[in-house]
Amino acid sequence: MNEEESVLMQKSQAFATRIATMTEYLANNRSKVFASLYDQVLRSGTSVMANVSESQFAQSSADFITKLHIALKEASETRSWLKLLYNKSVITEREYESMRADCSEIVALLVASLNTAKNNSKKTKNNDEE
């Protein structure tokens, strides 16, 4: 699959860019007390993109599924960090809702992609057994 053709890749790249921009802004303009949280959300938010990117060139369907599962875990972690930043009033409700919506869209895409990949893998396995 070509990167330009993958909606998931495009969305995860855009989300990683938003996360990087947000954490840079927070580090420069908000409380330094939460600097380690900024680092955490930066790591997990950009890891989604990295794992989606790796999945594009997976060595097998199992490898593809594993990479997408990791991306899904990282997206879930990112949502948790964003919620914590919001709960601690580091980001506004508007900022939180905007980032949460993007993250939730990626989660939905990842779940759909995983379901498709798992179903395709089962079909291939069943065909191989016949």
N, CA, C and O of each residue as an XYZ file, in Angstrom:
520
protein
N       0.846     -1.186      0.000
C       0.000      0.000      0.000
C       0.888      1.245      0.000
O       1.830      1.348      0.785
N       0.583      2.156     -0.863
C       1.331      3.398     -0.988
C       0.926      4.358      0.113
O      -0.259      4.491      0.417
N       1.912      5.038      0.724
C       1.631      5.989      1.809
C       0.607      7.033      1.391
O      -0.258      7.398      2.187
N       0.687      7.520      0.156
C      -0.235      8.545     -0.310
C      -1.673      8.026     -0.379
O      -2.618      8.813     -0.326
N      -1.838      6.740     -0.494
C      -3.170      6.148     -0.619
C      -3.802      5.833      0.744
O      -5.011      5.619      0.830
N      -3.024      5.807      1.764
C      -3.509      5.382      3.067
C      -4.055      6.563      3.876
O      -3.305      7.446      4.292
N      -5.355      6.560      4.087
C      -5.982      7.592      4.920
C      -5.426      7.515      6.331
O      -5.173      8.542      6.961
N      -5.238      6.304      6.826
C      -4.692      6.115      8.169
C      -3.300      6.741      8.286
O      -2.990      7.385      9.288
N      -2.473      6.554      7.278
C      -1.132      7.137      7.301
C      -1.215      8.657      7.289
O      -0.522      9.325      8.057
N      -2.050      9.197      6.432
C      -2.199     10.657      6.351
C      -2.694     11.232      7.677
O      -2.173     12.239      8.157
N      -3.695     10.592      8.260
C      -4.271     11.079      9.524
C      -3.267     10.943     10.666
O      -3.172     11.832     11.512
N      -2.525      9.853     10.699
C      -1.561      9.669     11.781
C      -0.397     10.654     11.656
O       0.135     11.118     12.664
N      -0.001     10.973     10.419
C       1.043     11.986     10.217
C       0.551     13.365     10.652
O       1.277     14.106     11.314
N      -0.668     13.703     10.283
C      -1.234     14.999     10.672
C      -1.370     15.085     12.194
O      -1.099     16.129     12.788
N      -1.790     13.982     12.820
C      -1.941     13.959     14.272
C      -0.583     14.105     14.954
O      -0.458     14.847     15.928
N       0.420     13.413     14.460
C       1.765     13.519     15.041
C       2.272     14.955     14.933
O       2.904     15.464     15.859
N       2.000     15.599     13.819
C       2.406     16.994     13.643
C       1.690     17.884     14.647
O       2.303     18.762     15.254
N       0.388     17.658     14.822
C      -0.381     18.440     15.818
C       0.162     18.217     17.219
O       0.310     19.165     17.990
N       0.457     16.972     17.548
C       0.994     16.650     18.876
C       2.334     17.352     19.079
O       2.576     17.941     20.133
N       3.201     17.291     18.076
C       4.519     17.935     18.187
C       4.373     19.446     18.355
O       5.064     20.057     19.169
N       3.478     20.034     17.588
C       3.244     21.478     17.693
C       2.685     21.831     19.068
O       3.115     22.802     19.689
N       1.719     21.033     19.540
C       1.116     21.288     20.841
C       2.146     21.179     21.961
O       2.213     22.052     22.826
N       2.946     20.118     21.951
C       3.904     19.935     23.039
C       5.000     20.994     23.000
O       5.492     21.416     24.047
N       5.379     21.416     21.824
C       6.349     22.508     21.718
C       5.770     23.786     22.333
O       6.443     24.491     23.085
N       4.515     24.064     21.996
C       3.839     25.234     22.557
C       3.735     25.132     24.074
O       4.030     26.093     24.783
N       3.317     23.974     24.572
C       3.176     23.789     26.014
C       4.513     23.972     26.723
O       4.584     24.632     27.760
N       5.555     23.397     26.174
C       6.885     23.499     26.788
C       7.365     24.948     26.856
O       8.071     25.331     27.788
N       6.979     25.744     25.869
C       7.435     27.135     25.822
C       6.512     28.123     26.523
O       6.942     29.217     26.887
N       5.243     27.749     26.717
C       4.264     28.727     27.192
C       3.452     28.315     28.417
O       2.718     29.136     28.967
N       3.565     27.099     28.841
C       2.778     26.639     29.982
C       3.715     26.142     31.081
O       4.936     26.165     30.933
N       3.130     25.699     32.168
C       3.887     25.313     33.351
C       4.958     24.266     33.038
O       4.692     23.248     32.399
N       6.168     24.545     33.506
C       7.286     23.599     33.334
C       7.135     22.398     34.271
O       7.809     21.384     34.093
N       6.256     22.510     35.264
C       6.018     21.417     36.206
C       5.585     20.158     35.472
O       5.894     19.044     35.897
N       4.864     20.339     34.364
C       4.307     19.208     33.635
C       5.158     18.812     32.423
O       4.670     18.125     31.527
N       6.406     19.233     32.390
C       7.272     18.948     31.245
C       7.363     17.454     30.935
O       7.402     17.065     29.768
N       7.396     16.617     31.968
C       7.493     15.172     31.710
C       6.212     14.646     31.046
O       6.262     13.693     30.268
N       5.065     15.269     31.354
C       3.818     14.869     30.687
C       3.844     15.275     29.214
O       3.356     14.545     28.351
N       4.417     16.442     28.937
C       4.528     16.881     27.546
C       5.357     15.866     26.757
O       5.022     15.513     25.626
N       6.452     15.402     27.384
C       7.301     14.396     26.733
C       6.539     13.094     26.495
O       6.685     12.467     25.445
N       5.735     12.693     27.462
C       4.977     11.447     27.338
C       3.971     11.515     26.186
O       3.887     10.597     25.371
N       3.211     12.608     26.128
C       2.214     12.735     25.058
C       2.896     12.872     23.698
O       2.369     12.404     22.689
N       4.063     13.509     23.667
C       4.827     13.608     22.416
C       5.275     12.221     21.961
O       5.161     11.887     20.782
N       5.781     11.418     22.888
C       6.251     10.076     22.529
C       5.111      9.181     22.044
O       5.211      8.542     20.996
N       4.033      9.144     22.815
C       2.941      8.239     22.429
C       2.228      8.730     21.170
O       1.867      7.925     20.312
N       2.024     10.035     21.054
C       1.321     10.582     19.888
C       2.077     10.416     18.588
O       1.475     10.181     17.540
N       3.389     10.536     18.650
C       4.183     10.354     17.432
C       4.447      8.872     17.158
O       4.710      8.486     16.019
N       4.377      8.051     18.194
C       4.556      6.609     18.015
C       3.425      6.005     17.191
O       3.629      5.019     16.482
N       2.236      6.593     17.283
C       1.119      6.121     16.452
C       1.538      6.178     14.990
O       1.410      5.198     14.256
N       2.041      7.341     14.576
C       2.471      7.522     13.187
C       3.606      6.557     12.829
O       3.599      5.960     11.753
N       4.567      6.409     13.723
C       5.717      5.542     13.441
C       5.277      4.095     13.214
O       5.771      3.427     12.305
N       4.361      3.620     14.031
C       3.905      2.228     13.889
C       3.009      2.036     12.674
O       3.072      0.996     12.019
N       2.181      3.020     12.365
C       1.382      2.943     11.137
C       2.323      2.919      9.935
O       2.113      2.156      8.992
N       3.352      3.751      9.970
C       4.330      3.785      8.888
C       5.035      2.439      8.744
O       5.203      1.939      7.632
N       5.444      1.859      9.860
C       6.097      0.546      9.814
C       5.164     -0.524      9.264
O       5.606     -1.435      8.564
N       3.882     -0.418      9.576
C       2.929     -1.424      9.109
C       2.816     -1.435      7.587
O       2.491     -2.463      6.993
N       3.080     -0.308      6.968
C       2.966     -0.204      5.509
C       3.933     -1.153      4.796
O       3.695     -1.559      3.659
N       5.027     -1.498      5.481
C       6.028     -2.380      4.881
C       6.264     -3.611      5.750
O       7.385     -4.106      5.869
N       5.176     -4.092      6.355
C       5.259     -5.272      7.220
C       5.728     -6.481      6.420
O       5.493     -6.583      5.216
N       6.394     -7.390      7.117
C       6.931     -8.584      6.472
C       5.886     -9.674      6.282
O       6.065    -10.589      5.479
N       4.799     -9.564      7.026
C       3.740    -10.577      6.933
C       2.453     -9.953      7.436
O       2.455     -8.843      7.968
N       1.353    -10.676      7.264
C       0.080    -10.165      7.786
C       0.117    -10.119      9.315
O      -0.477     -9.226      9.919
N       0.799    -11.058      9.937
C       0.924    -11.039     11.401
C       1.722     -9.821     11.861
O       1.375     -9.195     12.862
N       2.774     -9.489     11.145
C       3.582     -8.311     11.456
C       2.753     -7.033     11.269
O       2.825     -6.114     12.085
N       1.978     -6.988     10.204
C       1.084     -5.853      9.937
C       0.106     -5.658     11.093
O      -0.069     -4.545     11.588
N      -0.521     -6.742     11.511
C      -1.490     -6.692     12.607
C      -0.809     -6.243     13.900
O      -1.364     -5.434     14.644
N       0.374     -6.756     14.167
C       1.114     -6.374     15.373
C       1.422     -4.877     15.386
O       1.243     -4.216     16.410
N       1.876     -4.347     14.269
C       2.199     -2.912     14.186
C       0.948     -2.064     14.416
O       1.005     -1.046     15.106
N      -0.174     -2.479     13.845
C      -1.409     -1.720     14.049
C      -1.888     -1.816     15.492
O      -2.441     -0.855     16.027
N      -1.683     -2.963     16.122
C      -2.046     -3.108     17.542
C      -1.205     -2.163     18.400
O      -1.723     -1.523     19.315
N       0.061     -2.081     18.110
C       0.933     -1.170     18.859
C       0.470      0.269     18.650
O       0.404      1.044     19.604
N       0.151      0.628     17.416
C      -0.346      1.977     17.129
C      -1.627      2.253     17.910
O      -1.816      3.357     18.422
N      -2.506      1.257     18.005
C      -3.754      1.410     18.749
C      -3.477      1.630     20.241
O      -4.100      2.485     20.870
N      -2.559      0.871     20.792
C      -2.186      1.061     22.204
C      -1.625      2.463     22.429
O      -1.952      3.118     23.419
N      -0.790      2.910     21.518
C      -0.189      4.245     21.651
C      -1.248      5.341     21.531
O      -1.176      6.352     22.229
N      -2.216      5.148     20.660
C      -3.305      6.124     20.528
C      -4.130      6.176     21.810
O      -4.521      7.254     22.259
N      -4.391      5.021     22.390
C      -5.122      4.972     23.656
C      -4.336      5.677     24.760
O      -4.903      6.426     25.555
N      -3.043      5.432     24.801
C      -2.183      6.098     25.786
C      -2.204      7.612     25.577
O      -2.272      8.377     26.540
N      -2.147      8.033     24.334
C      -2.166      9.466     24.031
C      -3.452     10.106     24.537
O      -3.427     11.193     25.113
N      -4.575      9.430     24.321
C      -5.860      9.952     24.834
C      -5.811     10.128     26.339
O      -6.337     11.107     26.869
N      -5.187      9.190     27.028
C      -5.079      9.283     28.490
C      -4.225     10.469     28.923
O      -4.571     11.177     29.868
N      -3.102     10.687     28.226
C      -2.245     11.837     28.558
C      -2.971     13.148     28.274
O      -2.876     14.097     29.053
N      -3.691     13.199     27.164
C      -4.449     14.413     26.844
C      -5.501     14.697     27.915
O      -5.692     15.844     28.317
N      -6.174     13.655     28.369
C      -7.189     13.809     29.419
C      -6.544     14.327     30.702
O      -7.106     15.196     31.369
N      -5.385     13.808     31.048
C      -4.680     14.272     32.239
C      -4.283     15.745     32.104
O      -4.442     16.522     33.045
N      -3.769     16.123     30.940
C      -3.417     17.531     30.717
C      -4.640     18.429     30.856
O      -4.553     19.530     31.399
N      -5.765     17.958     30.367
C      -7.009     18.718     30.503
C      -7.454     18.778     31.970
O      -7.808     19.844     32.475
N      -7.432     17.637     32.641
C      -7.849     17.595     34.041
C      -6.990     18.494     34.928
O      -7.479     19.023     35.926
N      -5.729     18.670     34.579
C      -4.823     19.531     35.338
C      -4.845     20.976     34.816
O      -4.030     21.802     35.228
N      -5.772     21.270     33.917
C      -5.953     22.619     33.353
C      -4.728     23.137     32.602
O      -4.500     24.343     32.514
N      -3.948     22.205     32.064
C      -2.797     22.587     31.240
C      -3.279     22.961     29.837
O      -2.753     23.884     29.216
N      -4.285     22.233     29.349
C      -4.911     22.576     28.078
C      -6.388     22.879     28.336
O      -6.988     22.379     29.287
N      -6.942     23.697     27.477
C      -8.341     24.095     27.623
C      -9.264     22.980     27.147
O      -8.824     22.023     26.510
N     -10.531     23.116     27.459
C     -11.518     22.131     27.001
C     -11.551     22.096     25.474
O     -11.628     21.023     24.874
N     -11.493     23.255     24.860
C     -11.502     23.329     23.395
C     -10.279     22.616     22.801
O     -10.401     21.854     21.842
N      -9.106     22.872     23.382
C      -7.884     22.207     22.912
C      -7.990     20.688     23.110
O      -7.653     19.904     22.223
N      -8.460     20.305     24.275
C      -8.604     18.882     24.574
C      -9.577     18.206     23.614
O      -9.262     17.165     23.038
N     -10.749     18.792     23.441
C     -11.771     18.176     22.588
C     -11.294     18.041     21.144
O     -11.582     17.045     20.480
N     -10.573     19.034     20.668
C     -10.052     18.986     19.305
C      -9.039     17.852     19.137
O      -9.111     17.088     18.174
N      -8.110     17.748     20.065
C      -7.093     16.688     19.993
C      -7.726     15.313     20.236
O      -7.369     14.337     19.576
N      -8.666     15.243     21.185
C      -9.342     13.978     21.485
C     -10.119     13.478     20.272
O     -10.120     12.284     19.969
N     -10.777     14.404     19.586
C     -11.543     14.010     18.391
C     -10.632     13.425     17.321
O     -10.957     12.403     16.717
N      -9.491     14.070     17.085
C      -8.536     13.541     16.101
C      -8.031     12.168     16.522
O      -7.943     11.252     15.705
N      -7.703     12.035     17.794
C      -7.194     10.765     18.303
C      -8.255      9.673     18.197
O      -7.949      8.544     17.813
N      -9.489     10.003     18.534
C     -10.578      9.030     18.445
C     -10.829      8.588     17.009
O     -11.164      7.429     16.763
N     -10.670      9.502     16.067
C     -10.818      9.145     14.652
C      -9.744      8.142     14.245
O     -10.018      7.189     13.516
N      -8.531      8.360     14.717
C      -7.437      7.432     14.410
C      -7.700      6.078     15.064
O      -7.455      5.037     14.455
N      -8.195      6.089     16.293
C      -8.531      4.826     16.962
C      -9.562      4.060     16.142
O      -9.424      2.854     15.936
N     -10.587      4.753     15.680
C     -11.628      4.094     14.873
C     -11.048      3.523     13.582
O     -11.395      2.410     13.188
N     -10.177      4.269     12.927
C      -9.528      3.779     11.704
C      -8.658      2.561     11.996
O      -8.645      1.600     11.227
N      -7.933      2.607     13.110
C      -7.078      1.477     13.479
C      -7.911      0.234     13.785
O      -7.564     -0.865     13.352
N      -8.992      0.398     14.517
C      -9.858     -0.747     14.838
C     -10.430     -1.342     13.549
O     -10.440     -2.561     13.376
N     -10.900     -0.488     12.654
C     -11.448     -0.984     11.383
C     -10.368     -1.689     10.569
O     -10.615     -2.750      9.996
N      -9.178     -1.109     10.517
C      -8.074     -1.731      9.766
C      -7.685     -3.068     10.377
O      -7.435     -4.034      9.656
N      -7.635     -3.127     11.701
C      -7.305     -4.385     12.374
C      -8.364     -5.450     12.111
O      -8.029     -6.606     11.853
N      -9.628     -5.072     12.175
C     -10.699     -6.032     11.903
C     -10.594     -6.576     10.485
O     -10.735     -7.778     10.263
N     -10.348     -5.692      9.531
C     -10.191     -6.116      8.131
C      -8.987     -7.035      7.975
O      -9.074     -8.082      7.332
N      -7.867     -6.640      8.566
C      -6.643     -7.442      8.445
C      -6.824     -8.819      9.082
O      -6.378     -9.825      8.531
N      -7.473     -8.860     10.231
C      -7.694    -10.146     10.903
C      -8.638    -11.030     10.085
O      -8.407    -12.232      9.952
N      -9.693    -10.436      9.541
C     -10.614    -11.212      8.701
C      -9.915    -11.726      7.454
O     -10.111    -12.877      7.065
N      -9.107    -10.894      6.826
C      -8.357    -11.316      5.632
C      -7.363    -12.419      5.981
O      -7.172    -13.360      5.211
N      -6.743    -12.299      7.129
C      -5.777    -13.302      7.567
C      -6.468    -14.645      7.812
O      -5.932    -15.698      7.466
N      -7.657    -14.601      8.409
C      -8.428    -15.839      8.642
C      -8.825    -16.478      7.324
O      -8.731    -17.695      7.165
N      -9.274    -15.651      6.365
C      -9.667    -16.179      5.052
C      -8.493    -16.835      4.364
O      -8.635    -17.909      3.779
N      -7.336    -16.205      4.427
C      -6.132    -16.747      3.806
C      -5.753    -18.060      4.472
O      -5.412    -19.031      3.797
N      -5.813    -18.086      5.793
C      -5.473    -19.301      6.539
C      -6.453    -20.428      6.185
O      -6.036    -21.566      5.969
N      -7.747    -20.114      6.125
C      -8.744    -21.133      5.784
C      -8.538    -21.638      4.355
O      -8.689    -22.833      4.098
N      -8.198    -20.748      3.428
C      -7.936    -21.165      2.034
C      -6.713    -22.049      1.936
O      -6.673    -22.983      1.136
N      -5.693    -21.745      2.770
C      -4.480    -22.546      2.761
C      -4.721    -23.948      3.300
O      -4.035    -24.894      2.913
N      -5.707    -24.081      4.205
C      -5.989    -25.377      4.826
C      -6.830    -26.263      3.904
O      -6.864    -27.480      4.081
N      -7.500    -25.667      2.933
C      -8.375    -26.458      2.040
C      -7.611    -27.231      1.006
O      -8.211    -27.935      0.194
